[in-house]
Amino acid sequence: MSSSRHISVTARSPALGTVDRSVAATDFKTLPSTSTWSDRLDERLFRTLYATSLVYNTCWEDPAVDRQAVNLTADDVLLVITSAGCNVLDYALLAPKRIHAVDANPRQTALLELKVASVRALEFDDFFKVFGEGCHVAFPTLYHHALREQLSEFARSYWDKRLDWFAGKRGSFYFHGLSGLVARGFKGYLAIRPRLARHIRTLFGASSLDEQRAIYDERVAPEMWGPTLRWALSRQFTLSLLGVPHPQRREIEAQHSGGVAGYIRESLEYVLRQLPIWNNYFWRLYLHGRYSPGCCPEYLREENFAALKGGLVDRIVPHTATVTNFLRGSQERVSKFVLLDHMDWMASHYPEALVAEWREILAHAAPRARVIFRSAHARPKYLDTISVDGVRLADHLSFHADLARELSRQDRVHTYAGFHICDVPA
């Protein structure tokens, strides 16, 4: 799952894109308190972690599903929330006219800048070691000689202090950042559960769905879902590290009798029993802390890297800004929007800011623009409870529910209760 990505703004990316100096609509000091002491503590924890950290070291939205949902063409201008930048690079492979990668967390923009600079400056073998294996012993040299000068001021300052994330003793970049801490914790958990670790490795070596189901049902499930893991998955601290704020947690708990742990088990069991594991690079990363050449995001395949290096990467324009402030400063019509799940957070804390965001989306949408977004709820309440210019949000949009349900069944991450595809009528 992803979090709200519209909390703070440090607006600089001059080396790779336009500079957006707008001010965020929200501020940590003015966020409203929730009703209980526990909720207020959870909220403060999430805000503190988010304000100081790289949350996502990899994307947790399946771009293979998104590709089918948005159907990018050469004429499209795409707005996508950056996250870790993996899917931004994936969409660029489809050669749209332009991709505006927008994220309010400057650390996420810094990661995309580093990836873009690496595409431009490195050879494939070095690039795969850095972002595929997550570890390159010569990364500090590569960084100073080939990458640093391409970065914005903020990105330089950020990565200058974190070169060991790619070349340090911990072994992989993917064990760093907030979500990386969870991966590292899971690795530690398996170290003290060697039999479970052995069964999981066997599961990920399966070559057919029947074999995969049998291994999961007979060996993995009886060992894995004990009280320790259920307890860890139910803690807001764990969810905050994964970028899940407590409003999303409440949405999950309201829909699932087993709470967050039960929902995660149900979602993961669908992945492990119904979808091929051999091409599921999302969950393999949590097991190994690295990708393999045969199981990795599309941008890490050699032929696709060559296409990006050949000019497609230049269609990406990073921005550190909220969606609202980026659109307010843009004169361009956007034909495709990939909004992830940030609206869950906004609807809970700042419904007025969500109204303002949708007002800008509707004002800047090209005729018949396509919008996709995810939610912790199968039918998020904000579609019916907020209005834009006197019209209920849902009534501004034309939904493709059947297509969304079909694509959701193919989603290799499968942690979102709601996947929504809609058009802005002409």
Contacts in CASP RR format, 6 or more apart in sequence:
PFRMAT RR
TARGET T0000
AUTHOR 0000-0000-0000
METHOD contacts of the structure
MODEL  1
MSSSRHISVTARSPALGTVDRSVAATDFKTLPSTSTWSDRLDERLFRTLY
ATSLVYNTCWEDPAVDRQAVNLTADDVLLVITSAGCNVLDYALLAPKRIH
AVDANPRQTALLELKVASVRALEFDDFFKVFGEGCHVAFPTLYHHALREQ
LSEFARSYWDKRLDWFAGKRGSFYFHGLSGLVARGFKGYLAIRPRLARHI
RTLFGASSLDEQRAIYDERVAPEMWGPTLRWALSRQFTLSLLGVPHPQRR
EIEAQHSGGVAGYIRESLEYVLRQLPIWNNYFWRLYLHGRYSPGCCPEYL
REENFAALKGGLVDRIVPHTATVTNFLRGSQERVSKFVLLDHMDWMASHY
PEALVAEWREILAHAAPRARVIFRSAHARPKYLDTISVDGVRLADHLSFH
ADLARELSRQDRVHTYAGFHICDVPA
1 60 0 8 1.000
1 242 0 8 1.000
1 243 0 8 1.000
1 244 0 8 1.000
1 248 0 8 1.000
1 341 0 8 1.000
1 376 0 8 1.000
1 415 0 8 1.000
1 416 0 8 1.000
2 56 0 8 1.000
2 60 0 8 1.000
2 61 0 8 1.000
2 83 0 8 1.000
2 243 0 8 1.000
2 340 0 8 1.000
2 341 0 8 1.000
2 342 0 8 1.000
2 374 0 8 1.000
3 46 0 8 1.000
3 50 0 8 1.000
3 55 0 8 1.000
3 243 0 8 1.000
3 244 0 8 1.000
3 245 0 8 1.000
3 248 0 8 1.000
3 341 0 8 1.000
3 342 0 8 1.000
3 345 0 8 1.000
4 50 0 8 1.000
4 245 0 8 1.000
4 342 0 8 1.000
4 344 0 8 1.000
4 345 0 8 1.000
4 346 0 8 1.000
5 81 0 8 1.000
5 82 0 8 1.000
5 83 0 8 1.000
5 103 0 8 1.000
5 104 0 8 1.000
5 105 0 8 1.000
5 108 0 8 1.000
5 340 0 8 1.000
5 342 0 8 1.000
6 24 0 8 1.000
6 25 0 8 1.000
6 26 0 8 1.000
6 104 0 8 1.000
6 322 0 8 1.000
6 323 0 8 1.000
6 324 0 8 1.000
6 342 0 8 1.000
6 345 0 8 1.000
6 346 0 8 1.000
6 353 0 8 1.000
6 357 0 8 1.000
7 24 0 8 1.000
7 26 0 8 1.000
7 28 0 8 1.000
7 47 0 8 1.000
7 50 0 8 1.000
7 51 0 8 1.000
7 104 0 8 1.000
7 105 0 8 1.000
8 24 0 8 1.000
8 28 0 8 1.000
8 50 0 8 1.000
8 51 0 8 1.000
8 104 0 8 1.000
8 105 0 8 1.000
8 106 0 8 1.000
9 20 0 8 1.000
9 22 0 8 1.000
9 23 0 8 1.000
9 24 0 8 1.000
9 104 0 8 1.000
9 106 0 8 1.000
9 320 0 8 1.000
9 321 0 8 1.000
9 322 0 8 1.000
9 325 0 8 1.000
10 106 0 8 1.000
10 154 0 8 1.000
10 320 0 8 1.000
11 19 0 8 1.000
11 20 0 8 1.000
11 21 0 8 1.000
11 22 0 8 1.000
11 319 0 8 1.000
11 320 0 8 1.000
11 321 0 8 1.000
12 19 0 8 1.000
12 106 0 8 1.000
12 152 0 8 1.000
12 153 0 8 1.000
12 154 0 8 1.000
12 320 0 8 1.000
13 19 0 8 1.000
13 109 0 8 1.000
13 113 0 8 1.000
13 152 0 8 1.000
13 154 0 8 1.000
13 155 0 8 1.000
13 318 0 8 1.000
13 319 0 8 1.000
13 320 0 8 1.000
14 152 0 8 1.000
14 153 0 8 1.000
15 113 0 8 1.000
15 150 0 8 1.000
15 151 0 8 1.000
15 152 0 8 1.000
15 155 0 8 1.000
16 113 0 8 1.000
16 116 0 8 1.000
16 117 0 8 1.000
16 150 0 8 1.000
16 151 0 8 1.000
16 152 0 8 1.000
16 316 0 8 1.000
16 317 0 8 1.000
16 318 0 8 1.000
17 317 0 8 1.000
17 318 0 8 1.000
17 319 0 8 1.000
18 317 0 8 1.000
18 319 0 8 1.000
20 319 0 8 1.000
20 320 0 8 1.000
20 321 0 8 1.000
20 325 0 8 1.000
20 326 0 8 1.000
20 329 0 8 1.000
22 321 0 8 1.000
22 322 0 8 1.000
22 325 0 8 1.000
22 326 0 8 1.000
22 328 0 8 1.000
22 329 0 8 1.000
23 325 0 8 1.000
24 104 0 8 1.000
24 322 0 8 1.000
24 325 0 8 1.000
25 322 0 8 1.000
25 324 0 8 1.000
25 325 0 8 1.000
25 350 0 8 1.000
25 353 0 8 1.000
25 356 0 8 1.000
26 322 0 8 1.000
26 349 0 8 1.000
26 350 0 8 1.000
26 353 0 8 1.000
28 47 0 8 1.000
28 51 0 8 1.000
31 43 0 8 1.000
31 47 0 8 1.000
31 349 0 8 1.000
32 349 0 8 1.000
32 350 0 8 1.000
33 39 0 8 1.000
33 40 0 8 1.000
33 43 0 8 1.000
34 40 0 8 1.000
34 43 0 8 1.000
34 246 0 8 1.000
39 246 0 8 1.000
42 236 0 8 1.000
42 240 0 8 1.000
42 245 0 8 1.000
42 246 0 8 1.000
42 249 0 8 1.000
43 245 0 8 1.000
43 246 0 8 1.000
45 236 0 8 1.000
45 237 0 8 1.000
45 240 0 8 1.000
46 236 0 8 1.000
46 240 0 8 1.000
46 243 0 8 1.000
46 245 0 8 1.000
46 246 0 8 1.000
49 55 0 8 1.000
49 178 0 8 1.000
49 240 0 8 1.000
49 241 0 8 1.000
49 243 0 8 1.000
50 105 0 8 1.000
50 243 0 8 1.000
53 107 0 8 1.000
53 177 0 8 1.000
53 178 0 8 1.000
54 105 0 8 1.000
54 107 0 8 1.000
54 108 0 8 1.000
54 110 0 8 1.000
54 111 0 8 1.000
54 176 0 8 1.000
54 177 0 8 1.000
54 178 0 8 1.000
55 105 0 8 1.000
55 107 0 8 1.000
55 108 0 8 1.000
55 177 0 8 1.000
55 178 0 8 1.000
55 179 0 8 1.000
55 243 0 8 1.000
56 83 0 8 1.000
56 84 0 8 1.000
56 108 0 8 1.000
56 178 0 8 1.000
56 179 0 8 1.000
56 243 0 8 1.000
57 84 0 8 1.000
57 111 0 8 1.000
57 173 0 8 1.000
57 174 0 8 1.000
57 176 0 8 1.000
57 177 0 8 1.000
57 179 0 8 1.000
57 180 0 8 1.000
58 84 0 8 1.000
58 86 0 8 1.000
58 174 0 8 1.000
58 179 0 8 1.000
58 282 0 8 1.000
58 285 0 8 1.000
58 297 0 8 1.000
59 83 0 8 1.000
59 84 0 8 1.000
59 85 0 8 1.000
59 86 0 8 1.000
59 87 0 8 1.000
59 297 0 8 1.000
60 83 0 8 1.000
60 179 0 8 1.000
60 282 0 8 1.000
60 413 0 8 1.000
60 415 0 8 1.000
61 83 0 8 1.000
61 87 0 8 1.000
61 338 0 8 1.000
61 340 0 8 1.000
61 374 0 8 1.000
61 413 0 8 1.000
62 282 0 8 1.000
62 410 0 8 1.000
62 411 0 8 1.000
62 412 0 8 1.000
62 413 0 8 1.000
63 86 0 8 1.000
63 87 0 8 1.000
63 90 0 8 1.000
63 91 0 8 1.000
63 297 0 8 1.000
63 298 0 8 1.000
64 410 0 8 1.000
64 412 0 8 1.000
65 407 0 8 1.000
65 408 0 8 1.000
65 410 0 8 1.000
65 411 0 8 1.000
65 412 0 8 1.000
65 419 0 8 1.000
66 87 0 8 1.000
66 91 0 8 1.000
66 338 0 8 1.000
66 372 0 8 1.000
67 90 0 8 1.000
67 91 0 8 1.000
67 94 0 8 1.000
68 407 0 8 1.000
69 370 0 8 1.000
69 372 0 8 1.000
69 403 0 8 1.000
69 404 0 8 1.000
69 407 0 8 1.000
69 421 0 8 1.000
70 76 0 8 1.000
70 78 0 8 1.000
70 91 0 8 1.000
70 336 0 8 1.000
70 338 0 8 1.000
70 370 0 8 1.000
70 372 0 8 1.000
71 370 0 8 1.000
72 78 0 8 1.000
72 91 0 8 1.000
72 94 0 8 1.000
72 96 0 8 1.000
72 336 0 8 1.000
73 96 0 8 1.000
74 95 0 8 1.000
74 96 0 8 1.000
74 97 0 8 1.000
75 96 0 8 1.000
75 97 0 8 1.000
75 335 0 8 1.000
76 96 0 8 1.000
76 97 0 8 1.000
76 335 0 8 1.000
76 336 0 8 1.000
77 96 0 8 1.000
77 97 0 8 1.000
77 98 0 8 1.000
77 99 0 8 1.000
77 100 0 8 1.000
77 332 0 8 1.000
77 333 0 8 1.000
77 334 0 8 1.000
77 335 0 8 1.000
77 336 0 8 1.000
77 366 0 8 1.000
78 91 0 8 1.000
78 96 0 8 1.000
78 98 0 8 1.000
78 99 0 8 1.000
78 100 0 8 1.000
78 334 0 8 1.000
78 335 0 8 1.000
78 336 0 8 1.000
78 337 0 8 1.000
78 338 0 8 1.000
79 100 0 8 1.000
79 102 0 8 1.000
79 323 0 8 1.000
79 326 0 8 1.000
79 327 0 8 1.000
79 334 0 8 1.000
79 336 0 8 1.000
79 337 0 8 1.000
79 338 0 8 1.000
80 87 0 8 1.000
80 88 0 8 1.000
80 91 0 8 1.000
80 99 0 8 1.000
80 100 0 8 1.000
80 101 0 8 1.000
80 102 0 8 1.000
80 337 0 8 1.000
80 338 0 8 1.000
81 101 0 8 1.000
81 102 0 8 1.000
81 103 0 8 1.000
81 323 0 8 1.000
81 338 0 8 1.000
81 339 0 8 1.000
81 340 0 8 1.000
81 342 0 8 1.000
82 88 0 8 1.000
82 101 0 8 1.000
82 102 0 8 1.000
82 103 0 8 1.000
82 108 0 8 1.000
82 109 0 8 1.000
82 112 0 8 1.000
82 318 0 8 1.000
83 103 0 8 1.000
83 108 0 8 1.000
83 340 0 8 1.000
84 108 0 8 1.000
84 111 0 8 1.000
84 112 0 8 1.000
85 101 0 8 1.000
85 108 0 8 1.000
85 111 0 8 1.000
85 112 0 8 1.000
85 115 0 8 1.000
86 297 0 8 1.000
86 299 0 8 1.000
87 338 0 8 1.000
88 99 0 8 1.000
88 101 0 8 1.000
88 112 0 8 1.000
88 316 0 8 1.000
89 115 0 8 1.000
89 119 0 8 1.000
89 297 0 8 1.000
89 298 0 8 1.000
89 299 0 8 1.000
89 308 0 8 1.000
89 313 0 8 1.000
89 316 0 8 1.000
90 297 0 8 1.000
90 298 0 8 1.000
90 299 0 8 1.000
91 99 0 8 1.000
91 338 0 8 1.000
92 99 0 8 1.000
92 299 0 8 1.000
92 308 0 8 1.000
92 312 0 8 1.000
92 313 0 8 1.000
92 315 0 8 1.000
92 316 0 8 1.000
93 298 0 8 1.000
93 299 0 8 1.000
93 304 0 8 1.000
93 307 0 8 1.000
93 308 0 8 1.000
93 312 0 8 1.000
95 312 0 8 1.000
95 315 0 8 1.000
96 315 0 8 1.000
96 336 0 8 1.000
97 315 0 8 1.000
98 315 0 8 1.000
98 317 0 8 1.000
98 332 0 8 1.000
99 315 0 8 1.000
99 316 0 8 1.000
99 317 0 8 1.000
100 317 0 8 1.000
100 319 0 8 1.000
100 326 0 8 1.000
100 330 0 8 1.000
100 332 0 8 1.000
100 334 0 8 1.000
101 109 0 8 1.000
101 112 0 8 1.000
101 316 0 8 1.000
101 317 0 8 1.000
101 318 0 8 1.000
101 319 0 8 1.000
102 319 0 8 1.000
102 321 0 8 1.000
102 322 0 8 1.000
102 323 0 8 1.000
102 326 0 8 1.000
103 109 0 8 1.000
103 112 0 8 1.000
103 318 0 8 1.000
103 319 0 8 1.000
103 320 0 8 1.000
103 321 0 8 1.000
104 320 0 8 1.000
104 321 0 8 1.000
104 322 0 8 1.000
105 320 0 8 1.000
106 154 0 8 1.000
106 155 0 8 1.000
106 158 0 8 1.000
106 320 0 8 1.000
107 158 0 8 1.000
109 152 0 8 1.000
109 154 0 8 1.000
109 155 0 8 1.000
109 318 0 8 1.000
109 319 0 8 1.000
109 320 0 8 1.000
110 151 0 8 1.000
110 152 0 8 1.000
110 154 0 8 1.000
110 155 0 8 1.000
110 158 0 8 1.000
110 159 0 8 1.000
112 316 0 8 1.000
112 318 0 8 1.000
113 150 0 8 1.000
113 151 0 8 1.000
113 152 0 8 1.000
113 155 0 8 1.000
113 318 0 8 1.000
114 147 0 8 1.000
114 151 0 8 1.000
114 155 0 8 1.000
114 159 0 8 1.000
115 131 0 8 1.000
115 299 0 8 1.000
116 150 0 8 1.000
116 313 0 8 1.000
116 316 0 8 1.000
116 318 0 8 1.000
117 146 0 8 1.000
117 147 0 8 1.000
117 150 0 8 1.000
117 151 0 8 1.000
118 126 0 8 1.000
118 127 0 8 1.000
118 130 0 8 1.000
118 131 0 8 1.000
118 147 0 8 1.000
119 127 0 8 1.000
119 305 0 8 1.000
119 308 0 8 1.000
119 309 0 8 1.000
119 313 0 8 1.000
120 150 0 8 1.000
120 309 0 8 1.000
120 313 0 8 1.000
121 142 0 8 1.000
121 146 0 8 1.000
121 147 0 8 1.000
121 150 0 8 1.000
122 130 0 8 1.000
122 142 0 8 1.000
122 146 0 8 1.000
122 147 0 8 1.000
124 302 0 8 1.000
124 305 0 8 1.000
124 306 0 8 1.000
126 136 0 8 1.000
126 138 0 8 1.000
126 142 0 8 1.000
127 300 0 8 1.000
127 305 0 8 1.000
128 293 0 8 1.000
128 300 0 8 1.000
128 302 0 8 1.000
128 305 0 8 1.000
129 135 0 8 1.000
129 136 0 8 1.000
130 136 0 8 1.000
130 139 0 8 1.000
130 142 0 8 1.000
130 166 0 8 1.000
130 173 0 8 1.000
131 173 0 8 1.000
131 300 0 8 1.000
132 290 0 8 1.000
132 291 0 8 1.000
132 296 0 8 1.000
132 300 0 8 1.000
133 172 0 8 1.000
133 290 0 8 1.000
133 291 0 8 1.000
134 166 0 8 1.000
134 171 0 8 1.000
134 172 0 8 1.000
134 173 0 8 1.000
134 174 0 8 1.000
134 289 0 8 1.000
134 290 0 8 1.000
135 166 0 8 1.000
135 167 0 8 1.000
135 168 0 8 1.000
135 171 0 8 1.000
135 172 0 8 1.000
135 173 0 8 1.000
135 290 0 8 1.000
136 142 0 8 1.000
136 166 0 8 1.000
136 167 0 8 1.000
137 167 0 8 1.000
138 167 0 8 1.000
139 163 0 8 1.000
139 166 0 8 1.000
139 167 0 8 1.000
140 163 0 8 1.000
140 167 0 8 1.000
143 159 0 8 1.000
143 163 0 8 1.000
148 156 0 8 1.000
148 159 0 8 1.000
148 160 0 8 1.000
151 159 0 8 1.000
154 320 0 8 1.000
162 176 0 8 1.000
164 170 0 8 1.000
165 173 0 8 1.000
165 176 0 8 1.000
166 173 0 8 1.000
170 176 0 8 1.000
170 184 0 8 1.000
172 289 0 8 1.000
172 290 0 8 1.000
174 180 0 8 1.000
174 183 0 8 1.000
174 285 0 8 1.000
174 289 0 8 1.000
174 290 0 8 1.000
175 181 0 8 1.000
175 183 0 8 1.000
175 184 0 8 1.000
175 187 0 8 1.000
175 289 0 8 1.000
178 240 0 8 1.000
178 241 0 8 1.000
178 242 0 8 1.000
178 243 0 8 1.000
179 241 0 8 1.000
179 242 0 8 1.000
179 243 0 8 1.000
180 241 0 8 1.000
181 241 0 8 1.000
182 238 0 8 1.000
182 241 0 8 1.000
182 242 0 8 1.000
182 286 0 8 1.000
183 285 0 8 1.000
183 286 0 8 1.000
183 289 0 8 1.000
186 286 0 8 1.000
186 287 0 8 1.000
187 289 0 8 1.000
189 228 0 8 1.000
189 229 0 8 1.000
189 232 0 8 1.000
190 196 0 8 1.000
190 197 0 8 1.000
190 200 0 8 1.000
191 197 0 8 1.000
193 223 0 8 1.000
195 223 0 8 1.000
196 220 0 8 1.000
196 223 0 8 1.000
196 224 0 8 1.000
199 215 0 8 1.000
199 219 0 8 1.000
199 220 0 8 1.000
199 223 0 8 1.000
200 220 0 8 1.000
200 224 0 8 1.000
200 287 0 8 1.000
201 287 0 8 1.000
202 215 0 8 1.000
202 219 0 8 1.000
203 212 0 8 1.000
203 215 0 8 1.000
203 216 0 8 1.000
203 219 0 8 1.000
203 220 0 8 1.000
203 272 0 8 1.000
203 277 0 8 1.000
204 277 0 8 1.000
204 278 0 8 1.000
204 284 0 8 1.000
204 287 0 8 1.000
205 277 0 8 1.000
205 278 0 8 1.000
206 212 0 8 1.000
206 215 0 8 1.000
206 277 0 8 1.000
206 278 0 8 1.000
207 278 0 8 1.000
209 273 0 8 1.000
209 274 0 8 1.000
209 276 0 8 1.000
212 272 0 8 1.000
212 273 0 8 1.000
212 276 0 8 1.000
212 277 0 8 1.000
213 272 0 8 1.000
213 273 0 8 1.000
216 269 0 8 1.000
216 272 0 8 1.000
216 273 0 8 1.000
217 273 0 8 1.000
220 272 0 8 1.000
221 269 0 8 1.000
225 265 0 8 1.000
229 261 0 8 1.000
230 261 0 8 1.000
230 262 0 8 1.000
231 261 0 8 1.000
232 238 0 8 1.000
233 260 0 8 1.000
233 261 0 8 1.000
233 262 0 8 1.000
233 264 0 8 1.000
234 259 0 8 1.000
234 260 0 8 1.000
234 261 0 8 1.000
236 246 0 8 1.000
236 249 0 8 1.000
239 245 0 8 1.000
239 246 0 8 1.000
239 248 0 8 1.000
239 249 0 8 1.000
239 260 0 8 1.000
244 376 0 8 1.000
245 344 0 8 1.000
245 345 0 8 1.000
245 348 0 8 1.000
247 344 0 8 1.000
247 345 0 8 1.000
247 347 0 8 1.000
247 348 0 8 1.000
247 349 0 8 1.000
248 341 0 8 1.000
248 344 0 8 1.000
248 345 0 8 1.000
248 376 0 8 1.000
249 260 0 8 1.000
249 376 0 8 1.000
251 344 0 8 1.000
251 375 0 8 1.000
251 376 0 8 1.000
251 377 0 8 1.000
251 380 0 8 1.000
251 417 0 8 1.000
252 259 0 8 1.000
252 260 0 8 1.000
252 263 0 8 1.000
252 376 0 8 1.000
252 417 0 8 1.000
253 259 0 8 1.000
253 260 0 8 1.000
254 377 0 8 1.000
255 263 0 8 1.000
255 377 0 8 1.000
255 378 0 8 1.000
255 417 0 8 1.000
256 262 0 8 1.000
256 263 0 8 1.000
256 266 0 8 1.000
263 417 0 8 1.000
264 415 0 8 1.000
267 414 0 8 1.000
267 415 0 8 1.000
268 283 0 8 1.000
268 414 0 8 1.000
270 414 0 8 1.000
271 277 0 8 1.000
271 280 0 8 1.000
271 283 0 8 1.000
271 412 0 8 1.000
271 413 0 8 1.000
271 414 0 8 1.000
274 409 0 8 1.000
275 410 0 8 1.000
275 412 0 8 1.000
275 414 0 8 1.000
277 283 0 8 1.000
277 284 0 8 1.000
278 295 0 8 1.000
279 295 0 8 1.000
279 412 0 8 1.000
280 295 0 8 1.000
280 412 0 8 1.000
281 291 0 8 1.000
281 295 0 8 1.000
281 296 0 8 1.000
281 297 0 8 1.000
281 412 0 8 1.000
282 412 0 8 1.000
282 413 0 8 1.000
283 412 0 8 1.000
284 291 0 8 1.000
284 292 0 8 1.000
284 295 0 8 1.000
285 291 0 8 1.000
291 297 0 8 1.000
291 300 0 8 1.000
293 300 0 8 1.000
293 301 0 8 1.000
298 304 0 8 1.000
299 305 0 8 1.000
299 308 0 8 1.000
319 326 0 8 1.000
322 357 0 8 1.000
323 339 0 8 1.000
323 342 0 8 1.000
323 357 0 8 1.000
323 360 0 8 1.000
323 361 0 8 1.000
324 353 0 8 1.000
324 356 0 8 1.000
324 357 0 8 1.000
324 360 0 8 1.000
327 334 0 8 1.000
327 360 0 8 1.000
327 361 0 8 1.000
327 363 0 8 1.000
327 364 0 8 1.000
328 360 0 8 1.000
330 364 0 8 1.000
332 364 0 8 1.000
333 364 0 8 1.000
333 365 0 8 1.000
333 366 0 8 1.000
333 369 0 8 1.000
334 361 0 8 1.000
334 364 0 8 1.000
334 365 0 8 1.000
334 366 0 8 1.000
334 369 0 8 1.000
335 365 0 8 1.000
335 366 0 8 1.000
335 369 0 8 1.000
335 370 0 8 1.000
336 369 0 8 1.000
336 370 0 8 1.000
336 371 0 8 1.000
337 361 0 8 1.000
337 365 0 8 1.000
337 369 0 8 1.000
337 370 0 8 1.000
337 371 0 8 1.000
337 372 0 8 1.000
337 373 0 8 1.000
338 372 0 8 1.000
338 373 0 8 1.000
339 371 0 8 1.000
339 372 0 8 1.000
339 373 0 8 1.000
340 373 0 8 1.000
340 374 0 8 1.000
341 373 0 8 1.000
341 374 0 8 1.000
341 375 0 8 1.000
341 376 0 8 1.000
341 416 0 8 1.000
343 354 0 8 1.000
343 357 0 8 1.000
343 373 0 8 1.000
343 375 0 8 1.000
343 380 0 8 1.000
343 382 0 8 1.000
344 375 0 8 1.000
344 376 0 8 1.000
344 377 0 8 1.000
344 380 0 8 1.000
346 353 0 8 1.000
346 354 0 8 1.000
346 357 0 8 1.000
347 354 0 8 1.000
347 380 0 8 1.000
347 381 0 8 1.000
347 382 0 8 1.000
347 385 0 8 1.000
347 386 0 8 1.000
351 382 0 8 1.000
351 385 0 8 1.000
351 386 0 8 1.000
354 382 0 8 1.000
354 386 0 8 1.000
355 386 0 8 1.000
355 387 0 8 1.000
355 388 0 8 1.000
358 386 0 8 1.000
358 388 0 8 1.000
358 393 0 8 1.000
358 396 0 8 1.000
359 388 0 8 1.000
359 389 0 8 1.000
361 371 0 8 1.000
361 424 0 8 1.000
362 388 0 8 1.000
362 396 0 8 1.000
362 424 0 8 1.000
365 371 0 8 1.000
365 424 0 8 1.000
367 424 0 8 1.000
367 426 0 8 1.000
368 423 0 8 1.000
368 424 0 8 1.000
368 425 0 8 1.000
368 426 0 8 1.000
369 423 0 8 1.000
369 424 0 8 1.000
370 421 0 8 1.000
370 422 0 8 1.000
370 423 0 8 1.000
371 397 0 8 1.000
371 421 0 8 1.000
371 422 0 8 1.000
371 423 0 8 1.000
371 424 0 8 1.000
372 419 0 8 1.000
372 420 0 8 1.000
372 421 0 8 1.000
372 422 0 8 1.000
373 420 0 8 1.000
374 416 0 8 1.000
374 418 0 8 1.000
374 419 0 8 1.000
374 420 0 8 1.000
375 416 0 8 1.000
375 417 0 8 1.000
375 418 0 8 1.000
375 420 0 8 1.000
376 416 0 8 1.000
376 417 0 8 1.000
376 418 0 8 1.000
377 417 0 8 1.000
377 418 0 8 1.000
378 417 0 8 1.000
378 418 0 8 1.000
379 418 0 8 1.000
380 418 0 8 1.000
382 393 0 8 1.000
383 392 0 8 1.000
383 393 0 8 1.000
383 394 0 8 1.000
384 392 0 8 1.000
384 393 0 8 1.000
384 394 0 8 1.000
386 392 0 8 1.000
386 393 0 8 1.000
387 393 0 8 1.000
388 396 0 8 1.000
396 424 0 8 1.000
397 422 0 8 1.000
397 423 0 8 1.000
397 424 0 8 1.000
397 425 0 8 1.000
398 422 0 8 1.000
398 423 0 8 1.000
398 424 0 8 1.000
398 425 0 8 1.000
399 420 0 8 1.000
399 421 0 8 1.000
399 422 0 8 1.000
400 421 0 8 1.000
400 422 0 8 1.000
400 423 0 8 1.000
403 421 0 8 1.000
404 418 0 8 1.000
404 419 0 8 1.000
404 420 0 8 1.000
404 421 0 8 1.000
407 419 0 8 1.000
407 421 0 8 1.000
408 414 0 8 1.000
408 416 0 8 1.000
408 418 0 8 1.000
408 419 0 8 1.000
411 419 0 8 1.000
END
